[in-house]
């Protein structure tokens, strides 16, 4: 069976996209027997930087992909073809420009898209604009006989009134919001790692564990 490909994508900087990806990958790496690969497609290469800094044998695998190279789509498909034979799960840290072909292609080759949603006016507007581009990708995938699932995760939750607006995103681009959410806590920034889990799995009341369990269920893992 081919690896499941999950893209973490959004068009608003500061949404916690890379952090959410890394926390999720670390939990999956530590709590299951899945072989996990992260492909860092973001120009900032933050995941790859942390991976190189930790430099540990027991980390999940991370590679960086350069979209500025010649024939990037062709070479990306070749990279995936090799990776799918070795790994069970491939996470993509998608680039951050909606107009870039690399974002379109990252979503096109994915089975699932995870969109971190932050409740601020600018974030909501940017996320809605991003979601409106997804039906184009879904239509292309449907013609190829594939489905695309899109899930939203409320990230950096606080007590502001903007959270009341988040429900209006449900359904845009096929988005389905998670019931669980993550608060704006310092521990998430401090806990990003390609080695260590953010919390003990036995703590069922921990908000990250609630998110993680919903992630497994919605993504069919």
C-alpha positions in Angstrom: 0.0 0.0 0.0 1.3 3.5 -0.8 2.0 6.0 1.9 -0.7 8.3 3.1 0.2 11.9 2.2 -1.0 14.7 4.5 -0.2 18.4 3.6 -0.3 21.0 6.3 -1.1 24.2 4.4 -2.3 27.7 5.0 -1.7 31.2 3.5 -1.2 33.2 6.7 2.1 33.5 8.4 2.1 32.9 12.1 -0.7 30.4 12.1 1.5 27.7 13.6 1.5 25.5 10.5 5.0 24.1 10.9 4.7 23.7 14.7 1.4 21.8 14.4 3.0 19.5 11.7 6.0 18.8 13.9 4.0 18.1 17.1 1.8 15.7 15.1 4.6 14.0 13.4 6.5 13.5 16.7 3.4 12.0 18.4 2.8 9.6 15.5 6.5 8.7 15.4 6.6 7.9 19.1 3.2 6.4 19.7 2.9 4.1 16.6 5.0 1.8 14.5 4.4 4.1 11.4 7.5 5.1 9.4 7.2 8.9 9.2 8.7 11.3 6.7 8.4 15.0 6.6 9.1 16.9 3.4 9.8 20.5 4.2 8.6 22.5 1.2 8.4 25.8 2.9 11.2 28.3 1.9 11.9 29.0 5.6 12.9 25.4 6.0 12.2 25.6 9.8 11.5 21.8 10.1 14.7 20.9 8.4 16.7 23.4 10.5 15.4 21.8 13.7 16.0 18.3 12.4 19.6 19.2 11.6 20.1 20.9 15.0 18.9 17.9 16.9 20.9 15.5 14.8 19.6 12.3 16.4 19.2 8.8 15.1 15.8 8.4 16.8 14.2 11.3 15.1 11.6 10.9 12.3 13.0 11.6 8.9 13.0 15.0 7.3 14.1 16.2 3.9 13.9 19.6 2.4 12.6 20.2 -1.1 13.8 23.0 -3.4 11.0 24.3 -5.7 13.5 26.6 -7.4 15.2 23.7 -9.2 14.6 22.9 -12.9 11.5 20.7 -13.5 10.4 20.9 -9.8 7.1 19.0 -10.3 8.7 16.1 -12.2 11.5 15.8 -9.6 9.0 16.0 -6.7 7.0 13.1 -8.2 10.2 11.1 -8.4 11.0 11.9 -4.8 7.5 10.8 -3.7 7.6 7.7 -5.7 10.8 6.6 -3.9 9.4 7.8 -0.5 6.1 6.0 -0.8 7.9 2.6 -0.9 9.8 3.3 2.3 7.4 5.2 4.5 3.8 4.8 5.8 3.1 8.5 6.4 4.4 11.5 4.5 3.7 14.9 5.9 4.2 18.0 3.7 5.0 21.4 5.1 3.4 23.3 2.2 4.8 26.6 1.0 3.0 29.8 2.0 1.9 31.5 -1.2 -1.4 30.7 -2.7 -0.4 32.0 -6.1 2.6 29.6 -6.3 2.4 26.5 -8.3 4.2 24.6 -5.5 1.2 25.1 -3.2 -1.2 23.8 -5.8 1.0 20.8 -6.6 1.5 20.0 -2.9 -2.2 19.8 -2.4 -2.8 17.9 -5.6 -0.6 15.0 -4.7 -2.0 14.9 -1.1 -4.8 12.6 0.3 -5.6 15.0 3.2 -5.0 18.7 3.9 -4.8 20.0 7.4 -5.4 23.8 7.7 -4.5 25.5 11.0 -7.1 28.2 11.7 -6.4 31.2 13.9 -9.3 33.4 15.0 -8.2 36.9 13.9 -9.8 39.0 11.2 -6.7 38.8 8.9 -6.3 35.1 9.5 -9.9 34.3 8.8 -9.9 36.3 5.6 -6.7 34.7 4.3 -7.9 31.2 5.2 -11.2 31.7 3.4 -9.4 32.9 0.3 -7.2 29.9 0.5 -10.1 27.5 0.9 -11.8 28.9 -2.1 -8.9 27.7 -4.3 -9.2 24.1 -3.2 -12.3 23.1 -5.2 -10.2 23.5 -8.4 -7.7 20.9 -7.0 -10.5 18.6 -5.8 -12.0 18.7 -9.3 -8.7 17.7 -10.9 -8.2 14.8 -8.3 -11.8 13.6 -8.9 -11.1 13.2 -12.6 -8.2 11.1 -11.7 -10.4 9.0 -9.4 -9.1 10.4 -6.1 -10.7 12.2 -3.2 -9.3 15.0 -1.1 -10.2 15.6 2.5 -9.7 19.0 4.0 -9.8 19.5 7.8 -9.4 22.7 9.9 -7.8 22.8 13.3 -8.4 25.8 15.5 -5.0 26.8 16.7 -3.9 29.4 19.2 -7.4 29.5 20.7 -8.1 32.3 23.1 -11.1 34.1 24.5 -11.6 36.6 21.7 -15.0 37.1 20.1 -13.5 36.2 16.6 -13.9 32.5 17.5 -17.6 32.9 17.0 -16.9 33.5 13.3 -15.0 30.3 12.7 -18.1 28.2 12.0 -18.7 30.1 8.8 -15.6 28.4 7.4 -17.2 25.0 7.6 -17.9 23.7 4.1 -15.8 26.2 2.2 -13.6 24.2 0.0 -15.0 21.1 1.7 -13.5 22.1 5.0 -14.5 20.2 8.1 -13.4 21.8 11.4 -12.0 19.6 14.2 -14.1 19.5 17.4 -10.8 19.7 19.3 -8.5 22.8 19.3 -5.2 23.9 20.6 -4.7 26.9 22.9 -2.1 29.7 22.5 0.4 28.0 24.9 4.1 28.6 25.2 4.7 24.8 25.6 3.9 24.1 22.0 6.6 26.5 20.8 9.1 25.1 23.3 8.1 21.5 22.6 8.7 21.3 18.8 11.0 18.4 18.1 11.7 15.7 15.6 12.5 13.4 18.5 10.3 14.1 21.6 6.6 13.8 22.1 4.9 17.0 23.5 3.0 15.1 26.3 2.4 11.8 27.9 -0.2 9.8 25.8 -1.8 8.5 29.0 -3.1 12.0 29.8 -6.4 11.8 28.1 -7.5 15.2 29.3 -4.6 17.0 27.7 -5.8 19.1 24.8 -3.1 18.0 22.5 -4.0 14.3 23.1 -7.6 15.1 22.3 -6.5 16.8 19.1 -4.2 13.8 18.3 -6.9 11.2 18.8 -9.3 13.2 16.5 -6.4 13.5 14.0 -6.0 9.7 13.9 -9.8 9.2 13.6 -10.4 11.7 10.8 -7.4 10.8 8.8 -8.1 7.0 9.1 -4.8 6.1 10.8 
